[in-house]
């Protein structure tokens, strides 16, 4: 990977370009930089979610996901480089299965609400979907590996499931959408 930052304010981006991990420069509005930014924002929101009360095991799994997201950003930062692999996607699939196993079957849509932790998990889910769209857009413009797209797709599913788990952890339940509520 590229050099570690020893100087934060370099002024090299004042012209609207930024450096990639391979030493090349690209526009700050490029599809690659846009995808990197979305993944960075997602990682920041996962960090915010980690400020909430949750089971220790879940906390450890979310910290691992933060490291994965940092690696995913590294992969996006270096054209042609691969850090996210099939086993990363499979781990997320396993977590979805694990946490979904004890949840009641949904018969209605749910609102992104409930406890603060659950609501933050929903924010992570929506930012994850945005990151996925940015990665798809990048893949249409440049050649990238499929695993980053698959990873964030599965991660958004996991965040939905975790929101439900976190509502129960807080002593609540899903907040159901009332499509026929009185206005």
N, C-alpha and C positions, 0 to 999 in steps of 0.2 A: 504494500500500500504506500501511498504518498508520504511525504514528510510530515512530521508533527508540527503543529503551529507553535512557534515561539513568539511570534509577533502577530497580534490580532488585527490591528489597524494598519494595513499595507498600502491602502489607497489605489491598489491595482485594479479595483473594480469600479473606480469612478467613471470609467468610460462605458459602463453598462455590460461589461463582460465579467466572467468569473473563471477561475481555474478549476479544472477537473483533476481527479486523482492521478491521471496519466501524464499530467503536465500541460495538456492542451487547454485552450481557452474557448469558451462558448458564451453566447449571449445569456444574460440573466433571465431572459424571457423564453429561453429554449424549452422544448418539451422535456428534456432531460433534467434541467434545473427545476422546472415546475414539479416533476415527479419527486425529485429529491426533497423539495420543500414540503410537499404533502406528507411524505413519510416522516420527515422531521417533526412536523406538527402533530402527527399521530403519536409519535414517540413521546412528545411533550405531554399530550393528554393522558397517555398511559401513566406517565410519571405523576400527573395530578391525581389520577385514580388511585395510585399507590399511597396517597396521603390519607386515604379513607380506611376505616375499620373493615377488616376482612380476615378470613381464615389464613393462617400462616402458609399452608400449602399453596393456596391460590396466589398469595403474595409472591412466593418464590417462582411460581410459573409465570407471573406477569413480569418479574424482573428478567427472567430468561427471554421472554418475548421482547422486552426492551433491547436486550443485547442483539437479538435477531434483527430487530428493526434498524439498529445501528449498522449491522452487517449488510442489510438490504440497501441502506443508503450508500454504503461503501461500494456495493456492487453497481448501483446506478451511477456512482461517481466515476467509475473507471470503465469506459466502454470495452466490451469484450471480456470482462472479468466475471467470475462466478463465485459467490459465497453462499447464497441460499440454494439448498439442494432439496431433493425429494424427501429426505428424512425430516427436514424442517416442516414441510407441508404435512407429512404423516403425523408428526408430533401434535400439530394443531388439530388435525382430524381426531386424534386420540383424545385430546382435551375436550373437544366438542362432545364426543360420545360419552366421556366420563361425566361431565357436568350435566348433560342433558338427560342422563339415565334416570335420575330421581325427580325430574320435574313433571308436573302434570301436563297432559296433552292439551295443547291450545285449541280452543274451539272458536275463539274470537281474536281479532287483532288486539294488540296491546299498545298502550301509549308509552312513549319514552319518559317514564315518570316513576315515582315511588320514592325510595330512599335516595339520598344524595349520591351514594356510591353507585347505585343502579343507574341513576340519571347520567352520571359521568361515564359509565360503561356504554350507555347509548350514544353519548357524544363521541366516544372512541369509535363506535360502530359507524357513525355517519362520516367521520373524518377518514376512517378506513375505506369506506366506499368511494370517497373523493380521491384518495390516494390510488385506489384501484383504477378509477377512470383515467387518472393522469398516467399511470403505468401502461394502460392499454393505448392511450394516445401516443406515448413514446414508442411503443412497439410497432405502431403503424408508420412512424417516421424513421426509426432506426432499429437495427437488429439487437434484440435483448433476449435473455433466457426466459423461459416460461415460468420458472419456479417463483420469482418475485410476484408475478400476477396471481398465481395460484395461492401463494402464501397469504396475501392480503385479502383475497376472496374468502378463504377459509377463516381468517382472523376476524372478519366482520361477522361471520356466523357465530364464532366463539364469543364475541363481545355481546351479541344479542342474548345468548344463553347465559353468560355471566351476569348480565343485568338482571335476569330472572333469579339467578342464584343469590345475588347480592340483596335483592328485595327480601328474599326469604331469610337470609342471614340477619337482616335488620328487623325481623319479626313481622314483615309485611308480606304482600303477595303482588302479583301482576296487577297493573292498572288497566282494566279492560276498556276498549273503545266502545262507547255506547252510541251505536249508529242511529238509534231511534229515540234519543234523549229529547226531552221537552225543550223547546227553544224559548 
